[in-house]
Amino acid sequence: MFAYKGELAMPKKKTALTIEERLQQALVPAEEQPYEVPENWVWVRLGAIAEIVTGGTPSKKHPEYYGGNFPFYKPSDLDQGRLTYDASEYLSEEGKNVSRIIPKNSTAVCCIGSIGKCGYLMCEGTTNQQINSAIPKINSLCLYYYLCTENFVQDLLSMASATTIAIVNKSKMESCAFPLPPLSEQQRIVERIEELFAKLDEAKERLQEGAYSFAVRKAAILHKAFTGELTKQWRRENGVSDESWEDKLLGDVCTVNPKKIDAKNLDDNLEVSFVPMAAVSDVLGEIVNHEVKNLQDVRTGFTNFSKGDVIFAKITPCMENGKSAIVGPLVNDIGYGSTEFYVLRCKEELNNKYLYHMVRNTTFRAEAKAVMTGVVGQQRVPKTFLQEYQLLLPTLSEQHEIVRLIDDLLARERAAQQAAEQALASIDLMKKSILARAFRGELGTNKASEASALELLKQVLAEN
């Protein structure tokens, strides 16, 4: 039928696709399949076995949409992974009514910015526009675990729009390939993954506990060191009395902020070492990256120190975090640094490494924190705290032995901690490997005699 001039032509109604046509659209051509899977599996488009829904943010012009009990998930919430319950923000009933509800057991995938981050929703909710949700038409956990694989994440990244912020839209995500196993195999895969993950999580928990207890063991070592317990046997073997430790003020055995060097007659362009606060590692207790500057740039307005001095951060939070270090070799034997350091220069009766361990000790830092003065965010340890700090000081020879024992014990602890950290990193790699093998049919769960997943795909297409 033709439309006469002045009449609107009616748009042609789309003809519904047959199951066979839909099946051809759902299947991934052999040349696009990422890798081989068991014969009774099929590669399909993600959109065929999950409904992909892009989130949105209810208008902030309607404050009544916010503040209820309905979860509004954002990318940071997906850090909960397999057990995503809590949301960083919640909507009211009104907000829920204007949002697209994502059912429980769906997988939320970040598709803007932190592409590929996944969370398995343990309750119904909604998401913002940075998230595409996959509402499953197959085993929901099988879908979730595949969307956590490195293969899927790389697939998303390869599709991301080349803009300032990487974006994967709904249609691109729908076109991603998914290795579909038979339904019963999906359940076996999930059970095997969770069995293996549970064992790894148990090992991870033990390793994390060990890493946490490093700080506790370190504190115990230092406590024994500065109470004389660590060298009790040494004193017996060397005929040193337990009464040899003397009451001292720190200011009697070291100079706090010694006089600066006389730099008046030195060349302005002389290169010297410069240590900003950021150059001191609070973890290692070392100067990790000093700078080189011309003397004229640092001669005034900065703290001067020499090799062997102990520098101690006086401002919050650097002091509490343990930013202190022994000054090592310096360019032209001259060093300058932040005015937020105190310089502690030992006298003959005090070993600088003994002093260093003492000021790095959590007990010392707690005492320093208690006397800080100044406004919040700009509090500092007063100089008088250091000068008047009371300590029991052993003989110089015993200080040397204490330092030797501390260094030895802490080196062993650090080695154990590094081994634990490496093991923790390997656990994450093992999980990735398990997921990769699971979706290649390599976990020993596949039964070749089972009907092809093609039949499952036809059933899913027929029902949707």
Stockholm file with secondary structure:
# STOCKHOLM 1.0

chainA/1-464         MFAYKGELAMPKKKTALTIEERLQQALVPAEEQPYEVPENWVWVRLGAIAEIVTGGTPSKKHPEYYGGNFPFYKPSDLDQGRLTYDASEYLSEEGKNVSRIIPKNSTAVCCIGSIGKCGYLMCEGTTNQQINSAIPKINSLCLYYYLCTENFVQDLLSMASATTIAIVNKSKMESCAFPLPPLSEQQRIVERIEELFAKLDEAKERLQEGAYSFAVRKAAILHKAFTGELTKQWRRENGVSDESWEDKLLGDVCTVNPKKIDAKNLDDNLEVSFVPMAAVSDVLGEIVNHEVKNLQDVRTGFTNFSKGDVIFAKITPCMENGKSAIVGPLVNDIGYGSTEFYVLRCKEELNNKYLYHMVRNTTFRAEAKAVMTGVVGQQRVPKTFLQEYQLLLPTLSEQHEIVRLIDDLLARERAAQQAAEQALASIDLMKKSILARAFRGELGTNKASEASALELLKQVLAEN
#=GR chainA/1-464 SS CCCCTTSCCCCCCCCCCCHHHHHHHHBCCGGGCSSCCCTTCEEEEHHHHEEEEECCCCCTTCGGGEEEEEEEECGGGGGGGGGBCCCSEEECHHHHHTSCCBCTTCEEEECBSSTTCEEEBSSCBEECTTEEEEEESSCHHHHHHHHTSHHHHHHHHHHSCSSSSCBCCHHHHHTSEEEECCHHHHHHHHHHHHHHHHHHHHHHHHHHHHHHHHHHHHHHHHHHHHHTCTTHHHHHHTTCCGGGCEEEEHHHHEEESCCCCCCTTSCTTCEEEEECGGGEETTTTEECCCEEEEHHHHSSSSEEECTTCEEEECBTTHHHHTCEEECCCCGGGCEEECTTEEEEEECTTSCHHHHHHHHHSHHHHHHHHHTCBSSTTSCBCCHHHHHTCEEEECCHHHHHHHHHHHHHHHHHHHHHHHHHHHHHHHHHHHHHHHHHHHTTTCSSCCCTTSCCHHHHHHHHHHHC
#=GC SS_cons         CCCCTTSCCCCCCCCCCCHHHHHHHHBCCGGGCSSCCCTTCEEEEHHHHEEEEECCCCCTTCGGGEEEEEEEECGGGGGGGGGBCCCSEEECHHHHHTSCCBCTTCEEEECBSSTTCEEEBSSCBEECTTEEEEEESSCHHHHHHHHTSHHHHHHHHHHSCSSSSCBCCHHHHHTSEEEECCHHHHHHHHHHHHHHHHHHHHHHHHHHHHHHHHHHHHHHHHHHHHHTCTTHHHHHHTTCCGGGCEEEEHHHHEEESCCCCCCTTSCTTCEEEEECGGGEETTTTEECCCEEEEHHHHSSSSEEECTTCEEEECBTTHHHHTCEEECCCCGGGCEEECTTEEEEEECTTSCHHHHHHHHHSHHHHHHHHHTCBSSTTSCBCCHHHHHTCEEEECCHHHHHHHHHHHHHHHHHHHHHHHHHHHHHHHHHHHHHHHHHHHTTTCSSCCCTTSCCHHHHHHHHHHHC
//
